[in-house]
Amino acid sequence: VFNELTNTSDSFSLNTINKNIGLCLNKGFDVEVHIVPNAKNISTIFETCTFLKSIGVSKVSLLRIVYQGRAEKFKSVLAINEKDSLPSIIEKLNSSHKCNFCIPKINIKKFIW
């Protein structure tokens, strides 16, 4: 998604991300991850959070998308119906991971193990 939106190639590879998260965890850092749910990644949010928990990430925050810059340009590709999709994913995360994940009135969601 990042490469597509920024019109770059391999600047944000999963291998690099996994390697860098692993290096930080091995050095004893507390690692947190921020994810902006969108139509391109909504179907993998649960699996991504499950993976991040399994490798030792302490917190995942799901942040609302802000339609400015490239996000505004690609709004038709990124937009999701949060009321239909995101709450069911959050409910699944809460039930399977026994976490403190809620939908507060503000538009920032935090996933704390």
N, C-alpha and C positions, 0 to 999 in steps of 0.2 A: 504494500500500500504506500509506504513512504517513498520508495523509488518511483512509483507511478505518479504520485502527486508532485514530486519535486523534479520529475523528468531526469532522473539520474539512474545510474546502474550500479548495483551492488554497494551502495554507500551505507546501507543499513541492513546488513545480512544477519540472519538468525545465528549463524555460527559465531560471529563477532560478539553479538549481544550475549549469548550463552557463555562464551569464553570470559568476557569481562565481568559478568555477574559472578561466575565461578571464582575468578581471581579475587574479587572483593569479599565474597563469603569466606574463602580460604584465609584471607588476611584478618578475618574477624569483624568486618564491617557489617553494620545493620543495613540490609538492602531493602529498599522500597521501590515499587514499580507503579507508574501512572499509565493508564490506558484510556484512550478516548474511544468509546464504542461508536462504531459507524457501520454502515451497510456492508462494508468490505470485511469487517472482523467480528461482527456480532455473532456469527455462527460458531466461532471458536473461543469466545470469551470464557466459557466454563472450562474447557480443556486447558486454555492458557493459564487461568488462575490455579487449576489443579496442578499443573506442571510447576508453576512458580512456587507453590507451597511445598511441593515434593523436593525441590532443590534448596529450600531454606530461606526463601524471600519472606521477610517478616510482615510486609503489608503491601496490598495492592489497592490503589485508588482508581475508581472509574470516574472520569471527569466528563463533564458535558462538553460537547463540541461548540466551539465559538466560530460562527461563520464570518470569518474575516480572511483577507488574503487568499491563499490557495484554497482554503476550505470553502470560502464563498464561491470561488470559481467552479469548484467541483461539488457544490451542494446537492445537485441532482443525483450524483453518484454516491454520496456519503450519507444522505439523510435516512434515518430509520424512524419507525414509529415507536418511540421509547415506551409509550404506555402499553403497547402490546408485547414487545420483545424483552426489554430489560428487566421489568419486574419478575418475569418467570425465570430468567437466568439468576437473578439475585435470590429468589426463593429456592432454587435448586442448589446454589452455593451454600445458603444458610443450612439447608437440611442435610447436605452431604458432608460439609466440612465443619459443622457446628461453630460457625464464625459469627462475628458481630458485624453483619452487613445489613445496612438499612437504606431506606430511601427517605432522607430528610427533606424538609420543605425547600431547603436550598438545593441547588442542582449538583452538588458534589457528593459522590458516593464513596465510602471507604470500606475496604475489605480487610479486616484485622483478624488474624488467626487466633 
